[in-house]
Amino acid sequence: MDTEERRRGILDTARRDGSVDVNRLAADFKVAKETIRRDLHTLEEHGLVRRTHGGAYPVESAGFETTLAMRTTRHVPQKSRIAAAAADLLGDAETVFVDEGFTPQLVAEALPRDRQLTVVTASLAVATVLADAEKIAVLLLGGRVRGGTMATVDHWATKMLAGFVIDLAYVGANGISREYGLTTPDPAVSEVKAQAMRSARRRIFTGVHTKFGAVSFCRFADVADFEAVVTDAGLPSAEAQRYSLLGPQVIRV
C-alpha cells in the first residue's frame, strides 16, 4: 500500500467510524505512529480531518456529511448544556424556527411546555419531540426528506418558510469560521437555512466547539447575522472574544 492509498484508507475509516486513533491506525496499517501522524497532518492541511489528542475526526464537506445517528453519540453532555442555555434565550418569542440536527433537537426538548409557542421546523426528529406538547403548535416544512438527517429540503420547504415571519430562529451549521461564516455541505440544506435566516427577526447559533474554524461547501450566513452564539467551554476564551468582536454575544457553557 502506497502513501496515497493509506491516506485514503485513513480518511475512509474516519468517515465510517466518526474518529480515528493513531495507535489503532498504526497497528491496522502496519506502519510507525509517526507515519500516521504525518498522514493526519497532511489530511488536516487538505481540510479533510481535524486532529485531536491522539487521533482525528473527519471534517464535513461537499462529499461527506455525518448522519443524525452519528451526531447523537458525540459530545452529548456539551450539546445538552448548549441546548439548555439556548432555550433560556427564548425571551418573549412566540414563533420559533428550530433547525435540523441533534443540538437543535435538544433545544426543542428544552423549550418551555407551559406557554403557547408555534415551532416551525424541517426536522422530523424535532417535530416528533414536540408533537405531544399541548401548548406547542408544530409546523413541519414539506419537501424531500434527506435520510441521513431526517429533515426536509428543496423548494417546497423554502417556499413554505418564506411565507412566515418568525420571532426567533435556532440555527445550526456544519462549520462556523470568522472568515467564511456559517457553512454546510449540501446546497439544498443551505437554502433552507438561508431562508430561515431571512424569515427570522432574531437568530441564535448553537454548536459545539469542534464546529469553530471548520469550513464546508455552502455558505448561508455571516457570524454578524446572529445575536448570540452558544457553544461549550471547549472553545478557548480568546477565540470566543474574537467571534464576539464580529457582533454576537458568545456564550460558553
Residue pairs with C-beta under 8 A, 6 or more apart in sequence:
1 9
1 29
3 39
6 29
6 31
6 39
7 39
7 42
7 43
9 29
10 20
10 25
10 29
10 36
10 39
10 40
10 43
11 43
11 48
11 49
11 58
13 20
13 25
13 28
14 20
14 49
14 56
14 57
14 58
15 58
15 64
18 57
18 58
18 66
18 70
18 73
18 74
19 52
19 55
19 56
19 57
19 58
20 40
20 49
20 55
20 56
20 57
21 54
21 55
22 33
22 36
22 37
22 40
22 54
22 55
23 33
23 54
25 36
25 39
26 32
26 33
26 35
26 36
29 36
40 49
40 51
40 55
40 56
41 51
43 49
43 56
44 50
44 51
44 56
47 59
47 61
47 215
48 58
48 59
48 61
49 56
49 57
49 58
49 59
50 56
50 57
50 59
50 210
50 213
50 214
57 210
58 64
58 66
59 175
59 214
59 216
60 66
60 174
60 175
60 184
60 185
60 214
60 216
61 185
61 216
61 217
62 185
62 216
62 217
62 218
63 185
64 185
65 148
65 149
65 174
65 185
65 186
66 148
67 148
67 149
68 100
68 101
68 102
68 125
68 148
68 149
68 150
71 101
71 102
71 103
72 102
75 208
75 210
75 232
78 208
78 209
78 232
78 234
78 253
79 102
79 103
79 106
79 208
80 106
81 232
81 253
82 103
82 106
82 206
82 207
82 208
82 230
82 231
82 232
82 253
83 103
83 104
83 106
83 107
83 109
83 110
83 206
84 110
84 253
85 230
85 251
85 253
86 107
86 110
86 170
86 204
86 206
86 228
86 230
87 107
87 110
87 111
87 112
89 168
89 204
89 228
89 230
90 96
90 111
90 112
90 168
91 168
91 202
92 167
93 117
93 167
93 168
93 202
94 116
94 117
94 118
94 167
95 117
95 118
95 119
95 120
95 164
95 165
95 166
95 167
95 168
96 111
96 117
96 118
96 119
96 120
96 166
96 167
96 168
96 169
96 170
97 119
97 120
97 121
97 161
97 166
97 168
97 169
97 170
97 171
97 196
97 199
97 200
98 104
98 105
98 107
98 108
98 119
98 120
98 121
98 123
98 126
98 170
99 121
99 122
99 123
99 169
99 170
99 171
99 172
99 193
99 196
100 121
100 122
100 123
100 125
100 126
100 149
100 150
100 151
100 172
100 189
100 192
101 123
101 149
101 172
103 172
103 206
103 207
103 208
104 121
104 123
104 126
104 170
104 171
104 172
104 206
105 123
105 125
105 126
105 129
107 170
107 206
108 119
108 121
108 126
108 129
108 130
109 129
111 117
111 119
111 130
111 136
113 133
113 134
113 135
113 136
114 135
115 135
116 135
116 136
116 137
117 135
117 136
117 137
118 136
118 137
118 138
118 139
119 126
119 130
119 136
119 137
119 138
119 139
120 139
120 141
120 161
120 164
120 166
121 127
121 138
121 139
121 140
121 141
122 140
122 141
122 143
122 151
122 152
122 153
122 157
122 161
122 192
123 149
123 150
123 151
124 140
124 145
124 150
124 151
124 152
125 150
125 151
127 138
127 140
130 136
130 138
131 138
140 152
141 152
141 156
141 157
141 160
141 161
141 192
142 152
142 156
142 157
142 160
143 152
143 153
143 154
143 155
143 156
143 157
144 152
144 153
144 154
144 156
144 188
145 151
145 152
146 152
146 153
146 186
146 188
146 189
149 189
151 189
151 192
152 192
153 186
153 188
153 189
153 191
153 192
154 188
154 191
157 192
157 195
158 191
158 192
158 195
161 192
161 195
161 196
161 199
162 195
162 198
162 199
164 199
165 199
165 201
166 196
166 199
166 200
166 201
167 200
167 201
167 202
168 200
168 201
168 202
168 203
168 204
169 196
169 197
169 199
169 200
169 202
169 203
169 204
170 204
170 206
171 182
171 193
171 196
171 197
171 203
171 204
171 205
171 206
171 221
171 226
172 205
172 206
172 207
173 182
173 183
173 184
173 193
173 205
173 207
173 211
173 216
173 220
173 221
174 183
174 184
174 185
174 211
174 214
174 216
175 182
175 183
175 184
175 211
175 213
175 214
175 215
175 216
176 182
176 183
176 205
176 207
176 211
176 212
176 213
176 214
176 223
176 229
177 183
177 212
177 213
177 214
177 215
178 223
178 242
178 243
178 246
179 215
180 215
180 219
181 219
181 220
181 221
181 222
181 223
181 225
182 193
182 205
182 219
182 220
182 221
182 222
182 223
183 190
183 214
183 215
183 216
183 217
183 218
183 219
183 220
184 190
184 193
184 216
184 217
184 218
184 220
185 216
185 217
185 218
186 217
186 218
187 217
187 218
189 218
190 218
190 219
190 220
191 220
193 220
193 221
194 220
194 221
197 203
197 220
197 221
197 225
202 227
203 221
203 225
203 226
203 227
204 226
204 227
204 228
204 229
204 230
205 226
205 228
205 229
205 230
205 248
206 230
206 231
207 229
207 230
207 231
208 231
208 232
208 234
209 231
209 232
209 233
209 234
209 235
210 234
211 231
212 231
212 235
212 239
212 243
222 246
223 229
223 243
223 246
223 247
223 248
224 246
224 247
224 248
226 247
226 248
227 248
227 249
228 248
228 249
228 250
228 251
229 243
229 244
229 248
229 249
229 250
229 251
230 251
230 253
231 240
231 250
231 251
231 252
231 253
232 252
232 253
233 252
233 253
235 250
235 252
237 252
240 250
240 252
241 250
243 250
244 250
